[in-house]
Amino acid sequence: MDVLELREIDSGRRDLVGGKAAGLAALIRLGERVPDGFCVTTEAHSRGELSRAEVLAAYERLGGGPVAVRSSATAEDLPDASFAGQQDTFLAVEGADELLTAIRACWDSLYTERASVYREAAGIAHDTVRMAVVVQRMIDAEVAGVLFTANPLTGSRSESVVDAAPGQRMAVVDGTVAADHYVLDGTDLEERGCLMLSRLKELREVGERLQTQLGAPQDLEWAYDRDGTLWLLQSRPITTLFPAPPARERPGPRLYVEFGHVQGMIQPVTPMGMSTLKAMLAGMLASVGMAVDIVDIGGRLYGDLTDAMRNPSTRQRLVKLMAVDFGPRAQAVVEHLLNDPRFAPQRSTRRRNTAALAMGAKAVAGILGTLARPAAARARVFGTIERLRQQPVVDPSTTAELLALVEEDNKPDAGLDAVTWPVVTGLLAAAALPPLLKDIASDDEIRTVLGGMPHNVTIEMDLALWQVARRATPHRELLLRTSPDELATAYLAGELPDLGLTAFLDTYGHRCAAEVDIGVPRWSQDPAPVFAILANYLRVTDPEQAPDRRFERAAARAEAMLAELVPRARRKRPVRGWIAGFFLRRARELAGLREAGKFAGLYSLRDRRRRLLLIGAELQSKGLLERADDIRFLTLAELRTVVDHGADLRETVTGRQSEYVRELRRRTVPVALLSDGTDVETLLPAPMSDGRTLTGIGAAAGRVSGRARVVRDPADAYLEPGEILIAPTSDPGWTPLFLTAGGLVTETGAVMAHGPTVAREYGIPAVICVPGATERIRTGQVITLDGASGTVTIEEPVT
C-alpha cells in the first residue's frame, strides 16, 4: 500500500504514515478543517521506489494544481521530539515530475546531517526510522503562523502564544520574517498587527478545544485563506514543556519548590524511588511538625510551600530557609513571590503543633549537648555508622514477608538521633559565621575557614579511592585503555588483578550518583563509575596536584585563617568576637559531619534495594516481570497488588521506562513551579551580561583559569588534571571528580550543599547556580572562574 487518503487513515497507523500524517488524520477525525490530501506511505520508502501511477492518480483526485509536499517520518511529532524543521517541506509544487521529485527529496532529507544529529540527541536509532510523505492541496494564505496552547517560554498552561505574519506559515516557522507576537491570557488585547481580535479569539478557542481533545498542550500550524477561512495544517504535542503539577482541589495558585537540585540530583527518580522517598520525607517532616505536601512532577520531588507563603508567621522566614536549605535560586523565587498579591498573607487556621514543640525541646537538648562536647558527639555519629555497616541482616524467605519489611523501612529511624543532632549542629555553626563575622571577615575568608574540613565521610571516601588509584599504578595501562563497563564486568567476574577495590566497596559500595533513589544501582552492583574515576586519578602526574596534598593545603589554609580571625574578631567586637571565635572552632569540629546523616541512611536503602530485587527475581520467575530490576518502575502500592493478587503490570512498566528515559534526556529542571506549570524563574528580571561573563553564586574561594570540561554524567566522565568541571549538578557520587579538577561550575545547588562543600574542602574555586552553564560553555574553552564574585568568564572560543 503506497498511497492512503488522509481521511482514510485510522488511529494506530503511525508506522505506516509517520507522525505528521497521523496528526492530520486525527484532526480530520475530530471534525477540524484540514486541506485535502494523501500520504505516500513508509512501504514505498522501505522499497526505495515510487508507484508513479498510484501517486499521480491521487494527485489528480486532488484536482492537480499547487500542493504542499511535507515529510512525515515515523520519528516525528513525538511527545518528546518534534523534529521541527529537521526534514524537508516543499510548497507550491505543481506538475507530475515536480511532485515526484519533491517526494524523493523528502525521503532524502531523512538522512541529512541535521536530522541525524537530532535523532542521536533524542536517543532514536537511525535504522528504526522510515519516511512517509504528505501531499496536500495548497492554501492561498492571507495570513498564517503557529499557535502554542501553552506558553513555551514560561511553561504557563494559562496562556496561549501566537506568532503570525502575512502569507505562508513557512515564513514564520523558518524564522525568515519578523512575526507579530501575541500572548493570550484571557485579558483584553489591543488591535494590532496582522491578526484582528476576532481571529485571535477563534485561534484561542480552537487551541483550547484541541488541547482538551488530544490530552496535551499542542503546537498548531494554521492559515487563514483569502476568504477568511481558518485551516489547520498541523497539530503536535509541545515537546519542550516541563510536566505541570498535578491538578489539586485547593484554591488559588500554588507554589512548588524542587527538593532534589540542592542535593545535587536533577535526574528523574524512578517510580519505586519516588514511592519510598515521598513516604520517608513525609514522615521526617511530620516528626518536626511540618506538613508539606510532596508531589511527583516529571519524576522529581517538589514540595508545596503555598501555605507557608501565605502564613503571616512563616512567610518572611521562608527567605532565609530557602537560602540555607534550598539555595539562592529558590531564595530569589520566594523573594519575588512575596510581592505577588496571589500569595498575600492570610489568617492561619492551623492549631498549635504539640509534636513540633516536643521536637523543639529535643532539638535544643541535642544541639546544646553537641556544642558542649563535640568530640563525644562525633564519636556517637561514627559509632552509629559503624554499627549500621556491620549490622547483620536476615532476609525472609517469602515475597510477602520481604515486601512487609520494605514497607516498614519507610518509617523514620529514631535510632539515627545520635547522628541527626550533631549534623544539624555543624550546619548551624557554619551558618552562624556570616552574621557573627559581619564587618569583621569577608565571605572568602569565611569560606576558607570551612575548607579542608575534617570528619567528612564523603571526603574520606574520595581520598580512599585516591589510595586505591595509587596502589593500582602498576596496572595503569589496563585501566586507561579499557572502558569502565568492560572493567566493571571483569571485576564482578573476578577476572581483574587485585587493585584494593574490594575493601573500598566494602565500605563505600552502598553509594552512587543519585544515591537517594532506591531504583539506581549501587557501586557494589555496578562499579563502572568507580573505574571511570580511577582512570581520571591515574592521569595525575604532578605530585603537587595529588588530591591528598591539595586537601592538606586547604586544611592548613583553614587553620591559619581561623588563627587570624579569632583575635581579629575579639579586637573589633569583644563580646560578639568571643562568640564568633567559639562558633569558628565548633564549625571546624562539626561542619564536616554534614554528610554523615545521609551516609548512615544509605545502609537502609541498600538493604531495601536488595530485598526489592529479591522480590523482582521471584516475580520474573512467575512471568509477572520481564526483568528483576523492572520492579523499580512500580510503586510500593502497585507492587503490593502484584505480590498479593498476581496483577500483571508489565505494560505499565514499559510505559514508565519510556517516560524515565525521556526525562533522563531533559537538560534543565525548574527550581520552582506554579500550579499552572509556570517556571517562576522565567518571571524574574534577566541579569545583565556582556556575552562573555556568566553570573552565578560564589561558593568556594579562589580564582582559576583553565580549559573547561563539560560533564553531564559522572559514570563515564573524562577529566584531565586541572580542567574546570562544568556540570549540571553535583551530589556525592560526583565528588571524586573534584580531586583532579581545577575548579567547579554547576547549574544548581546551594552554598552548603554537597558539591560546594566538598569543593571548599579540596580548596578548589566553585561557582554554582550558573543558568545554562553546560550549554553556554563548551569543552575546550579557556574560562576564568572567580569564586569571590561568582562569575565565569569565557576567555577564548573553541578553535
C-alpha positions in Angstrom: 0.0 0.0 0.0 1.8 3.1 -1.3 -0.9 5.7 -1.0 -3.6 6.5 1.5 -6.0 9.4 1.6 -5.6 11.4 4.8 -9.3 10.8 5.6 -8.8 7.1 5.4 -6.0 6.8 7.9 -7.1 5.1 11.1 -5.5 5.7 14.5 -2.6 3.5 15.3 -1.1 3.7 11.8 2.0 5.8 12.7 4.4 3.1 11.5 2.8 3.3 8.0 2.1 7.0 7.6 4.5 8.8 10.0 3.9 11.4 12.7 2.7 14.3 10.6 0.1 12.3 8.6 -1.1 10.6 11.7 -1.6 14.0 13.4 -3.5 15.4 10.4 -5.7 12.3 10.3 -6.5 12.8 14.0 -7.6 16.4 13.3 -9.9 15.2 10.4 -11.5 12.6 12.7 -12.2 15.3 15.2 -14.0 17.3 12.6 -11.4 20.0 12.1 -10.9 21.8 8.8 -7.8 20.3 7.2 -6.7 20.7 3.5 -7.5 17.6 1.4 -4.5 15.4 0.8 -2.9 12.0 0.7 0.1 10.2 2.2 2.8 8.2 0.4 3.4 5.5 3.0 6.6 4.2 4.5 6.2 1.0 2.5 7.2 2.9 -0.6 10.2 4.3 1.2 11.2 0.9 2.5 11.3 -0.4 -1.1 13.1 2.8 -2.3 10.8 3.3 -5.3 7.6 5.1 -6.0 4.4 3.8 -7.7 4.2 6.6 -10.2 0.7 5.7 -11.4 -0.7 5.5 -7.8 0.8 8.8 -6.7 -0.3 10.7 -9.8 -3.8 9.2 -9.6 -4.1 10.6 -6.0 -2.7 13.9 -7.3 -5.4 14.0 -10.0 -8.1 13.3 -7.4 -6.9 16.4 -5.6 -7.6 18.3 -8.7 -3.9 18.8 -9.6 -2.5 22.3 -9.2 -0.2 23.5 -6.5 0.3 21.3 -3.5 2.4 21.2 -0.3 4.8 18.2 0.0 5.9 17.5 3.5 7.9 14.9 5.3 6.2 12.6 7.7 8.8 10.4 9.4 7.9 7.7 11.9 10.1 9.6 14.4 8.4 12.9 14.0 5.8 14.9 16.0 6.5 12.6 19.0 5.6 13.6 22.6 9.2 14.3 23.4 10.8 15.0 20.0 9.1 17.3 17.4 11.8 17.1 14.7 10.7 20.7 13.8 12.4 21.7 10.6 14.7 18.7 10.6 13.2 17.2 7.5 12.1 19.0 4.3 8.9 20.7 3.2 8.2 21.9 -0.3 5.4 24.5 -1.1 3.6 25.3 -4.3 4.8 22.2 -6.0 2.9 21.8 -9.3 3.0 19.1 -12.1 3.7 15.4 -12.1 7.5 15.5 -12.4 7.9 18.2 -9.8 5.7 16.3 -7.4 7.7 13.0 -7.7 11.0 15.0 -7.4 9.7 16.6 -4.2 8.6 13.3 -2.7 12.1 11.8 -3.3 13.7 15.0 -1.8 11.6 14.4 1.4 12.9 10.9 1.5 16.5 12.1 1.2 16.0 14.7 4.0 15.7 11.8 6.4 19.5 11.4 6.1 20.7 15.0 6.4 23.3 15.8 9.0 20.9 17.9 11.0 18.3 15.1 11.1 20.9 12.5 12.1 22.3 14.7 14.9 18.7 15.4 16.2 17.9 11.6 16.3 21.1 10.9 18.2 20.3 13.6 20.7 16.8 12.2 21.1 18.2 8.6 21.5 16.4 7.3 18.4 18.2 4.6 16.4 18.7 5.6 12.8 17.8 2.2 11.4 14.4 2.3 13.1 13.1 5.4 11.2 11.1 5.4 8.0 9.8 8.2 5.9 6.3 8.8 4.7 5.3 11.9 2.7 2.1 14.1 3.0 0.8 15.8 -0.1 -2.0 18.4 0.5 -3.8 21.0 -1.5 -2.0 24.3 -1.2 -3.8 27.0 0.8 -3.5 30.5 -0.7 -2.9 32.1 2.7 -3.7 35.7 3.6 -2.1 35.3 7.0 -0.6 32.2 8.7 1.5 31.2 11.6 1.8 29.0 14.7 -0.2 28.7 17.9 1.1 27.2 21.1 -1.7 26.3 23.5 0.7 26.8 26.5 3.5 29.4 26.8 6.6 27.5 25.6 8.9 30.1 27.3 7.4 30.1 30.8 5.5 26.8 30.8 2.3 28.5 31.8 -0.8 26.5 30.8 -2.9 29.6 31.4 -1.5 31.4 28.3 -1.6 30.7 24.6 1.0 32.2 22.3 0.5 33.1 18.6 3.1 34.1 16.0 1.7 35.3 12.7 2.7 37.0 9.5 1.1 37.7 6.1 1.5 35.0 3.6 2.5 31.3 4.0 3.2 30.0 7.5 6.7 28.7 6.4 8.0 32.3 6.7 7.0 32.1 10.4 8.3 28.6 11.3 11.5 29.2 9.3 12.2 32.5 11.1 12.6 34.4 7.9 10.2 37.2 8.8 9.6 39.3 11.9 6.3 37.8 13.1 3.7 39.5 15.1 3.7 38.0 18.6 0.6 37.7 20.8 0.3 36.2 24.3 -3.4 35.3 25.0 -4.2 35.0 28.7 -7.9 35.8 28.7 -7.4 39.5 29.2 -8.4 42.1 26.6 -5.9 42.8 23.7 -5.4 45.9 21.7 -6.0 45.7 17.9 -2.5 45.4 16.3 -0.5 43.5 13.7 -1.8 41.2 11.1 -4.5 39.5 13.2 -7.8 41.1 14.1 -9.2 40.3 17.6 -11.9 38.0 16.2 -9.2 35.8 14.7 -7.2 35.7 17.9 -10.3 34.7 19.8 -11.0 31.9 17.2 -7.4 30.6 17.4 -7.5 30.5 21.2 -10.8 28.6 21.2 -9.5 26.1 18.6 -6.4 25.6 20.7 -8.3 25.0 23.9 -10.6 22.6 22.2 -7.8 20.5 20.6 -5.7 20.6 23.8 -8.7 19.1 25.7 -9.5 16.5 22.9 -5.9 15.5 22.4 -5.0 15.4 26.0 -1.9 17.6 26.0 -0.7 21.2 25.1 -0.4 21.5 21.3 1.8 23.2 18.7 -0.5 24.1 15.9 0.2 25.4 12.4 -2.6 27.3 10.8 -3.6 29.6 7.9 -6.4 31.9 7.0 -7.2 31.8 3.3 -8.3 34.8 1.2 -11.9 34.2 2.1 -11.1 34.4 5.9 -11.5 30.6 6.5 -9.2 29.0 9.1 -7.3 25.9 8.0 -5.3 23.7 10.4 -2.1 22.5 8.8 -0.5 20.5 11.7 -1.0 19.7 15.4 1.6 18.0 17.5 2.4 18.0 21.3 4.7 20.7 22.6 7.8 18.8 23.4 9.7 21.3 25.4 7.3 21.8 28.3 8.2 20.5 31.7 5.3 18.5 33.1 2.7 20.5 35.0 1.9 19.9 38.7 -1.0 17.5 39.3 -4.4 19.1 39.5 -5.4 20.0 43.1 -8.7 20.9 44.6 -7.2 23.6 46.8 -8.0 27.1 45.7 -5.7 29.7 44.1 -2.3 29.3 42.5 0.2 27.1 44.4 4.0 27.2 44.6 6.1 24.0 44.3 9.8 24.1 45.1 12.0 21.3 43.8 13.9 19.3 46.5 16.5 17.3 44.6 18.7 20.0 43.0 20.1 21.1 46.3 21.2 17.6 46.9 22.8 17.5 43.5 20.2 15.4 41.8 18.2 16.7 38.8 17.8 13.3 37.1 14.3 11.8 37.5 13.6 9.5 40.4 12.4 6.0 39.4 8.8 5.3 40.4 9.9 3.0 43.2 12.4 5.5 44.4 9.7 8.2 44.3 7.3 6.0 46.2 9.8 5.3 49.0 11.2 8.9 49.2 7.8 10.5 49.4 6.9 8.3 52.4 10.2 8.9 54.1 10.2 12.7 53.6 6.6 13.0 54.7 7.4 11.1 57.9 10.6 13.1 58.5 8.8 16.4 58.0 5.8 15.4 60.2 8.2 14.4 63.0 9.4 18.0 63.2 5.9 19.5 62.9 5.9 20.4 59.2 3.0 19.5 57.0 4.4 19.8 53.4 2.7 18.0 50.5 5.3 16.2 48.5 4.3 15.7 44.8 5.9 14.0 41.8 6.3 16.4 38.9 8.3 15.0 35.9 9.9 12.3 38.2 11.2 15.0 40.6 10.3 15.7 44.2 8.5 19.0 44.7 7.2 20.4 47.9 4.0 22.6 48.1 5.0 25.7 50.1 1.9 27.7 49.4 0.5 27.6 52.9 3.9 28.7 54.3 4.0 31.5 51.8 0.5 32.7 52.9 1.1 32.2 56.6 1.9 35.6 58.3 4.2 33.9 60.8 6.3 31.9 58.4 6.4 33.8 55.1 9.3 36.1 56.0 11.3 33.3 57.5 11.0 31.4 54.2 13.6 33.6 52.5 16.3 32.5 55.0 15.1 28.9 54.9 15.5 28.9 51.1 19.0 30.4 51.3 20.2 27.7 53.7 18.2 24.6 52.7 17.3 25.2 49.0 19.9 27.6 47.6 19.9 31.0 46.0 17.7 30.2 43.1 14.8 29.1 45.3 15.5 32.1 47.6 15.1 34.5 44.6 11.9 32.9 43.6 10.4 33.2 47.1 11.5 36.9 47.4 9.8 37.6 44.1 6.5 35.9 45.0 6.3 37.6 48.4 5.3 40.7 46.5 2.7 38.8 44.4 -0.8 39.6 45.6 -1.8 36.0 44.8 0.4 34.9 47.7 -0.6 37.7 50.1 -0.7 36.7 53.8 -3.9 35.1 55.1 -5.0 34.3 58.6 -3.7 31.0 59.6 -6.2 28.4 60.9 -3.5 25.9 61.9 -3.6 24.8 65.5 -0.6 24.8 67.8 1.5 21.7 67.0 2.5 19.9 70.2 4.6 17.4 68.3 6.7 20.3 66.9 7.1 21.7 70.4 8.3 18.3 71.7 10.7 18.0 68.8 11.9 21.5 69.5 12.8 20.6 73.1 14.6 17.5 71.8 16.5 19.6 69.2 17.6 22.1 71.8 19.0 19.4 74.0 20.7 17.7 71.1 22.3 20.9 69.8 23.5 22.2 73.2 24.9 18.8 74.1 26.9 18.7 70.8 28.2 22.2 71.3 29.3 21.4 74.8 31.1 18.1 73.9 31.8 18.0 70.1 34.3 15.1 70.3 31.8 12.9 72.2 29.1 13.8 69.6 31.4 12.8 66.7 32.2 9.5 68.4 28.5 8.7 68.7 28.0 9.6 65.0 30.7 7.3 63.7 29.8 4.6 66.2 26.3 4.6 64.8 27.6 4.4 61.2 29.9 1.5 62.0 27.0 -0.3 63.8 24.8 0.1 60.8 27.6 -1.0 58.4 28.2 -4.2 60.4 24.6 -4.9 61.4 23.7 -8.4 60.3 20.6 -8.5 58.1 18.4 -11.6 57.6 16.1 -11.7 54.6 12.8 -13.6 54.9 12.1 -16.4 52.5 8.8 -15.2 51.1 8.0 -12.3 48.9 5.1 -11.2 51.1 7.5 -11.0 54.2 10.1 -9.3 52.2 7.7 -6.6 51.0 6.4 -6.1 54.5 9.9 -5.3 55.6 10.4 -2.9 52.8 7.2 -1.1 53.7 8.2 -1.0 57.4 11.6 0.5 56.5 9.8 3.6 55.1 9.3 4.9 58.6 11.8 7.4 60.0 14.5 5.7 62.1 14.5 7.2 65.6 17.8 5.4 66.2 19.5 8.0 64.0 19.1 10.8 66.5 22.7 10.2 67.6 23.6 11.3 64.0 20.9 13.9 63.4 21.7 16.5 66.0 25.5 16.6 65.6 24.9 17.1 61.8 22.3 19.8 62.5 24.6 21.5 65.0 27.5 21.6 62.5 25.3 23.1 59.8 24.1 25.7 62.3 27.6 26.6 63.4 28.7 27.2 59.9 25.5 29.2 59.1 26.1 31.4 62.1 29.5 32.6 60.9 28.4 35.2 58.3 26.2 37.2 60.7 28.7 36.9 63.6 31.6 38.0 61.4 29.8 40.8 59.6 32.2 43.8 59.2 35.0 41.5 60.6 35.7 38.9 57.8 34.9 38.7 54.1 32.9 35.9 52.6 36.0 34.5 51.1 37.8 34.4 54.5 34.8 32.5 56.0 34.8 30.0 53.1 38.5 29.5 53.6 37.8 28.5 57.3 35.3 26.0 56.0 37.8 24.4 53.6 39.8 21.2 54.3 37.2 20.2 56.8 37.9 17.0 58.8 35.3 14.3 59.7 33.6 14.4 56.3 32.7 10.8 55.2 32.5 11.9 51.5 35.9 13.4 51.6 37.3 10.3 53.3 35.6 8.2 50.6 37.2 10.3 47.8 40.7 10.1 49.4 40.3 6.4 50.0 39.6 5.9 46.3 42.7 8.0 45.6 44.7 5.5 47.6 43.2 2.7 45.5 44.4 4.6 42.4 47.9 4.8 43.9 48.0 1.1 44.5 46.7 0.4 41.0 49.6 2.3 39.3 51.2 -0.9 38.1 48.0 -1.6 36.1 47.7 1.9 34.8 47.7 1.0 31.1 45.0 -1.6 31.6 42.8 0.9 33.5 43.3 3.7 31.0 42.8 1.7 27.8 39.8 -0.4 28.8 36.3 1.0 29.0 34.7 1.4 32.5 31.9 -1.0 31.6 34.4 -3.7 30.5 36.4 -3.3 33.6 33.3 -3.5 35.8 32.2 -6.7 34.1 35.7 -8.2 34.5 35.8 -7.2 38.2 32.4 -8.7 39.0 33.6 -11.9 37.3 36.8 -12.0 39.4 39.0 -11.5 36.3 40.9 -8.4 37.3 44.2 -8.3 39.3 43.9 -7.2 43.0 43.5 -3.4 43.0 42.4 -3.0 46.6 38.9 -2.1 45.3 37.1 -4.8 47.3 38.0 -3.1 50.6 36.8 0.2 49.2 33.5 -1.2 48.1 33.0 -3.0 51.4 32.9 0.5 53.0 31.5 2.7 50.2 29.8 0.3 47.8 26.4 1.4 49.0 27.0 4.8 47.4 26.5 6.0 43.8 25.3 9.1 41.9 21.6 9.9 42.7 22.0 7.5 45.6 18.8 8.5 47.4 16.9 6.8 44.6 16.4 3.2 45.5 16.0 2.3 41.8 19.6 3.2 41.0 22.3 0.5 41.1 24.9 1.0 43.9 28.6 1.0 43.1 28.9 -2.5 44.5 26.4 -3.7 41.9 27.8 -1.6 39.0 31.3 -0.3 39.7 31.7 1.2 36.2 31.6 4.8 37.5 34.4 3.9 40.0 36.6 2.7 37.2 35.9 5.9 35.3 37.1 7.9 38.3 40.2 5.7 38.8 41.2 6.4 35.2 41.0 10.2 35.9 43.1 9.8 39.0 45.7 7.9 37.1 46.2 10.8 34.8 47.5 12.9 37.7 51.3 13.0 37.3 52.2 16.2 39.2 52.9 15.3 42.9 51.7 18.8 43.9 48.3 18.1 42.3 47.8 14.9 44.2 44.4 15.1 45.9 45.7 14.3 49.4 48.3 17.1 49.1 45.6 19.5 47.9 43.3 18.6 50.8 46.2 19.1 53.3 46.9 22.5 51.8 43.2 23.5 52.1 43.2 22.3 55.7 46.4 24.3 56.5 44.9 27.5 55.0 41.7 27.0 57.0 43.6 26.6 60.3 45.7 29.6 59.5 42.7 31.7 58.7 41.0 30.5 61.9 44.0 31.6 63.9 43.9 35.0 62.3 40.1 35.6 62.5 39.6 34.7 66.2 41.9 37.5 67.6 40.7 39.9 64.9 37.1 39.4 65.9 37.9 39.9 69.6 39.7 43.1 68.9 36.9 44.6 66.8 33.9 43.3 68.7 34.9 41.9 72.1 31.6 40.2 73.1 30.5 39.2 69.6 34.1 38.3 68.8 34.3 35.8 71.6 31.0 34.2 70.4 32.3 34.2 66.8 35.6 32.5 67.9 33.6 29.8 69.7 31.5 29.1 66.6 34.5 29.2 64.3 36.1 26.4 66.3 32.9 24.4 66.6 32.4 24.8 62.8 35.8 23.3 62.2 35.0 20.4 64.6 31.4 19.7 63.5 30.6 21.1 60.0 32.3 18.2 58.3 29.6 15.9 59.7 27.1 17.3 57.2 27.4 14.1 55.0 27.1 11.7 57.9 23.3 11.7 58.2 22.7 10.8 54.5 25.6 8.3 54.6 24.1 6.5 57.6 20.7 6.4 56.0 22.1 4.8 52.8 22.6 1.5 54.6 18.8 1.2 55.0 18.3 2.0 51.3 21.0 -0.6 50.4 19.1 -3.3 52.3 15.7 -2.2 50.9 17.0 -2.3 47.3 18.4 -5.8 47.8 15.1 -7.0 49.1 13.2 -5.4 46.3 15.5 -7.2 43.8 14.8 -10.5 45.5 11.1 -9.8 45.1 11.7 -8.8 41.5 13.5 -12.0 40.8 10.6 -14.1 42.1 8.1 -12.1 40.1 10.3 -12.6 37.0 10.3 -16.3 37.5 6.5 -16.2 37.6 6.3 -14.2 34.4 5.0 -11.1 36.1 8.1 -9.0 35.2 10.4 -9.2 32.2 13.5 -8.5 34.5 14.0 -8.4 38.2 15.2 -4.7 38.0 11.9 -3.7 36.4 10.5 -3.6 39.9 11.9 0.0 40.1 9.2 1.2 37.7 6.4 0.2 40.1 5.3 2.0 43.3 5.1 0.2 46.6 1.3 0.2 46.4 1.4 -1.4 42.9 3.9 -3.9 44.0 1.6 -5.0 46.8 -1.1 -5.7 44.2 1.3 -7.8 42.2 2.5 -9.8 45.2 -0.9 -10.3 46.8 -3.1 -10.7 43.7 -0.7 -11.5 40.8 -1.6 -8.3 38.9 0.2 -8.2 35.6 1.7 -4.6 35.3 4.3 -5.3 32.6 2.6 -2.8 30.3 2.7 -0.2 33.0 6.4 -0.9 33.5 7.1 -0.5 29.7 5.4 2.9 29.6 7.2 4.2 32.6 10.5 3.0 31.3 9.9 5.2 28.2 8.9 8.2 30.4 12.0 7.7 32.5 14.4 7.6 29.6 12.7 10.7 28.1 13.2 12.6 31.4 16.8 11.5 31.7 17.5 13.5 28.5 16.0 16.7 30.0 18.8 19.2 30.5 17.1 21.7 32.8 14.6 21.2 35.7 12.6 24.2 37.1 13.6 25.0 40.6 10.1 26.3 41.3 6.7 25.9 39.5 3.3 27.5 39.9 0.3 25.2 39.7 -0.4 26.2 36.0 3.1 25.0 35.1 4.8 28.4 35.1 8.6 28.2 35.7 8.8 31.0 38.2 12.5 31.8 37.3 11.3 32.9 33.9 9.4 35.7 35.6 12.5 37.2 37.3 14.4 40.1 35.7 17.2 38.8 33.4 20.7 39.5 34.8 22.9 41.9 32.7 25.5 40.1 30.6 28.3 41.2 28.3 28.1 37.9 26.4 31.3 36.5 27.8 30.6 36.6 31.6 28.2 34.2 33.2 26.9 35.1 36.7 26.1 32.6 39.4 26.9 32.4 43.2 30.4 32.1 44.6 30.5 29.0 46.7 34.2 28.3 47.2 37.0 30.9 47.4 39.6 31.3 44.7 40.2 32.3 41.1 41.5 30.0 38.4 41.8 30.0 34.6 41.8 26.8 32.6 40.1 24.7 30.0 36.5 23.7 30.5 35.3 20.1 30.6 31.5 19.7 30.3 30.4 16.6 32.0 26.7 15.5 32.2 27.1 12.1 33.7 29.9 11.0 36.2 29.6 7.4 35.1 31.8 7.9 32.0 33.4 11.2 32.8 36.8 12.0 31.3 38.7 14.8 33.1 42.2 15.9 32.6 44.0 17.1 35.8 43.4 20.8 36.3 40.4 21.1 33.9 37.5 23.1 35.2 34.5 20.8 35.7 31.2 22.2 34.2 28.3 20.1 35.5 24.5 20.4 35.7 24.7 19.5 39.4 26.8 17.5 41.9 25.8 15.0 44.5 28.3 12.8 46.5 28.6 10.5 43.5 30.2 13.3 41.6 32.6 14.5 44.2 35.5 12.0 43.4 35.9 14.0 40.2 36.7 17.1 42.2 40.0 15.6 43.3 41.6 16.3 40.0 39.5 19.3 38.9 40.9 22.9 38.8 37.5 24.3 39.6 33.8 23.6 39.7 30.8 25.3 37.9 27.3 23.9 38.4 23.8 25.0 37.2 22.1 24.2 40.5 22.9 23.9 44.2 23.3 25.8 47.5 26.4 27.2 49.2 26.1 24.5 51.9 25.1 21.7 49.5 27.3 18.6 48.8 29.2 19.9 45.8 30.3 23.3 47.1 31.1 21.9 50.5 33.5 19.3 49.0 35.0 21.9 46.7 35.8 24.1 49.6 37.3 21.2 51.5 39.6 20.4 48.5 40.5 24.1 48.1 39.2 24.4 44.5 37.2 27.5 43.5 33.5 26.9 42.8 30.6 29.0 41.3 27.1 27.5 41.5 23.7 28.3 40.1 25.0 29.4 36.7 22.0 29.2 34.3 22.6 27.1 31.2 26.3 26.6 32.1 26.5 23.2 30.3 25.1 24.7 27.1 26.8 28.1 27.1 30.3 26.7 27.9 31.9 24.2 25.6 34.6 21.6 26.4 38.0 23.1 25.5 37.1 26.7 26.0 39.5 28.7 28.3 37.5 30.2 31.1 38.2 32.1 34.3 36.3 31.1 37.4 36.1 33.6 40.2 34.7 32.2 43.4 34.6 35.6 45.1 32.5 37.4 42.5 30.5 34.4 41.5 31.4 34.8 37.8 32.6 32.6 35.0 34.3 34.5 32.1 34.8 32.8 28.7 38.3 33.9 27.6 38.5 32.3 24.2 36.3 30.2 21.9 37.0 26.6 21.0 39.4 26.5 18.0 
